[in-house]
Amino acid sequence: MSPASLDEALVAAAQGGSAEAFARLVERHQQALRAFLRRACGDWSTADDLAQETFLAAWTQLGRLRAGASVRAWLCGIGYNKHLTARRSWARDRARDAQYGEGGGPALEAAPKDRVALERAMADLPVEQRACVALCLAAEFSHSEAAEALDLPLGTVKSHVTRGRARLLLALGVSDDEG
């Protein structure tokens, strides 16, 4: 049996729910995936972490793998997307740390009563709206990054952020002109 036809058989079995077949796919491709990620990110431990995340994502996305597609290429594609997401996150963290280190941290510290009101208002938001607000307004994700992270349409993320921001401003007693 050729390697490609073995992969096809294992994929079919894994798509049918066989964890053993998926484990065989992991065994067959983990070395190549880790090697690719090590070269892509230049850090062995990060590459190993990304490989683990890749295999978890692959298990949940196995139904998306087209018949006859290269399993190795598919896994490397997922891994590369994980790597890009991690790089964006690290870049945001470094920029935020640098800004904070230069004294450019929060310009205004909220009063304790405002923080409590904000926390309560956040808790009252619907789950998806809260997630969008937390990513876009607090974690400084772009709308498209939040859409990707939450697997939501871009327009939905924008709506959630707009509505959530309005509810938070209302809860804090701040008009949109002042905010």
C-alpha positions as CSV (number, residue, x, y, z in Angstrom):
1,M,0.0,0.0,0.0
2,S,1.4,3.4,-1.0
3,P,1.9,6.1,1.7
4,A,-0.8,8.2,0.0
5,S,-3.4,5.4,0.0
6,L,-2.5,4.5,3.6
7,D,-3.2,8.1,4.5
8,E,-6.5,8.0,2.7
9,A,-7.5,4.9,4.5
10,L,-6.5,6.3,7.9
11,V,-8.3,9.6,7.1
12,A,-11.5,7.7,6.2
13,A,-11.3,5.7,9.4
14,A,-10.6,8.8,11.5
15,Q,-13.4,10.7,9.9
16,G,-15.6,7.7,10.9
17,G,-14.6,8.4,14.5
18,S,-11.5,6.1,14.9
19,A,-9.1,7.8,17.4
20,E,-6.7,5.0,16.7
21,A,-6.6,5.9,13.0
22,F,-6.0,9.5,13.8
23,A,-3.2,8.5,16.2
24,R,-1.5,6.7,13.4
25,L,-1.8,9.8,11.2
26,V,-0.2,11.8,14.0
27,E,2.6,9.2,14.3
28,R,3.2,9.3,10.5
29,H,3.3,13.1,10.2
30,Q,4.3,14.6,13.5
31,Q,8.1,14.6,12.7
32,A,7.6,16.5,9.4
33,L,5.2,19.0,11.0
34,R,7.5,19.7,13.9
35,A,10.5,20.1,11.6
36,F,8.5,22.5,9.4
37,L,7.4,24.5,12.5
38,R,10.9,24.6,13.9
39,R,12.2,26.1,10.7
40,A,9.2,28.5,10.5
41,C,9.4,29.9,14.0
42,G,13.1,29.2,14.9
43,D,12.2,27.9,18.4
44,W,12.0,24.3,19.2
45,S,9.7,24.5,22.3
46,T,7.3,26.9,20.5
47,A,7.3,24.6,17.5
48,D,6.4,21.6,19.7
49,D,3.6,23.6,21.3
50,L,2.3,24.7,17.9
51,A,2.4,21.1,16.7
52,Q,0.2,20.0,19.6
53,E,-2.3,22.8,18.9
54,T,-2.2,21.8,15.2
55,F,-3.1,18.2,15.9
56,L,-5.9,19.3,18.3
57,A,-7.3,21.5,15.5
58,A,-6.8,18.8,12.9
59,W,-8.9,16.4,14.9
60,T,-11.8,18.8,15.1
61,Q,-11.4,19.9,11.5
62,L,-10.9,16.4,10.0
63,G,-14.2,16.6,8.1
64,R,-12.8,19.5,6.1
65,L,-10.0,17.5,4.6
66,R,-10.8,16.9,1.0
67,A,-10.6,13.3,-0.4
68,G,-7.2,12.8,-2.0
69,A,-5.6,15.8,-0.4
70,S,-2.2,15.5,1.1
71,V,-2.5,15.0,4.9
72,R,1.0,16.4,5.4
73,A,0.3,19.6,3.4
74,W,-3.0,20.0,5.2
75,L,-1.4,19.7,8.6
76,C,1.4,22.1,7.7
77,G,-1.2,24.6,6.5
78,I,-3.0,24.4,9.9
79,G,0.4,24.6,11.7
80,Y,1.4,27.7,9.7
81,N,-1.8,29.4,10.5
82,K,-1.2,28.6,14.2
83,H,2.3,30.1,13.8
84,L,1.0,33.3,12.2
85,T,-1.7,33.7,14.9
86,A,1.0,33.3,17.6
87,R,3.3,35.8,15.9
88,R,0.6,38.4,15.8
89,S,-0.2,37.8,19.4
90,W,3.5,38.1,20.4
91,A,3.9,41.3,18.4
92,R,0.9,42.8,20.1
93,D,2.3,41.8,23.5
94,R,5.7,43.2,22.8
95,A,4.2,46.5,21.5
96,R,2.0,46.7,24.6
97,D,4.9,46.0,26.9
98,A,7.1,48.5,25.2
99,Q,4.4,51.2,25.4
100,Y,3.8,50.4,29.0
101,G,7.5,50.5,29.7
102,E,7.8,53.9,28.1
103,G,5.2,55.3,30.5
104,G,2.6,55.0,27.8
105,G,0.5,52.6,29.8
106,P,-3.1,53.3,30.7
107,A,-3.5,57.1,30.6
108,L,-6.3,57.0,33.1
109,E,-6.7,54.6,35.9
110,A,-10.4,53.9,36.5
111,A,-11.9,54.6,39.9
112,P,-12.7,51.4,41.9
113,K,-16.5,52.0,41.6
114,D,-16.1,52.4,37.8
115,R,-14.1,49.1,37.6
116,V,-16.8,47.3,39.5
117,A,-19.5,48.9,37.2
118,L,-17.5,47.9,34.2
119,E,-17.1,44.3,35.4
120,R,-20.8,44.0,36.1
121,A,-21.7,45.5,32.7
122,M,-19.3,43.1,31.0
123,A,-20.9,40.2,32.9
124,D,-24.3,41.3,31.6
125,L,-23.3,41.2,28.0
126,P,-24.3,38.1,25.9
127,V,-21.4,35.7,25.7
128,E,-20.4,36.3,22.0
129,Q,-20.7,40.1,22.5
130,R,-18.6,39.9,25.6
131,A,-15.9,37.9,23.8
132,C,-15.8,40.5,20.9
133,V,-15.6,43.4,23.3
134,A,-12.9,41.7,25.3
135,L,-10.8,41.0,22.2
136,C,-11.3,44.2,20.3
137,L,-11.5,46.8,23.0
138,A,-9.4,45.3,25.8
139,A,-6.9,43.0,24.0
140,E,-6.6,45.4,21.0
141,F,-7.4,42.7,18.4
142,S,-8.5,44.1,15.0
143,H,-12.1,43.2,14.0
144,S,-10.8,40.7,11.5
145,E,-8.5,39.0,14.0
146,A,-11.4,38.7,16.5
147,A,-13.6,37.3,13.7
148,E,-10.9,34.7,12.9
149,A,-10.3,33.8,16.6
150,L,-14.0,33.5,17.4
151,D,-14.9,31.9,14.0
152,L,-17.6,34.6,13.5
153,P,-18.4,36.7,10.4
154,L,-16.6,40.0,10.4
155,G,-19.9,42.0,10.3
156,T,-21.1,40.1,13.4
157,V,-18.0,41.0,15.3
158,K,-18.3,44.7,14.3
159,S,-22.0,44.7,15.5
160,H,-21.1,43.0,18.7
161,V,-18.3,45.5,19.5
162,T,-20.5,48.5,18.6
163,R,-23.5,47.2,20.7
164,G,-21.3,46.1,23.6
165,R,-19.4,49.4,23.7
166,A,-22.7,51.3,23.8
167,R,-23.9,49.1,26.7
168,L,-20.7,49.6,28.6
169,L,-20.7,53.3,28.2
170,L,-24.3,53.4,29.3
171,A,-23.5,51.3,32.4
172,L,-20.7,53.8,33.2
173,G,-22.9,56.8,32.6
174,V,-20.6,58.1,29.9
175,S,-22.1,59.6,26.7
176,D,-20.6,58.4,23.4
177,D,-19.4,62.0,22.7
178,E,-17.2,61.9,25.9
179,G,-15.9,58.3,25.4
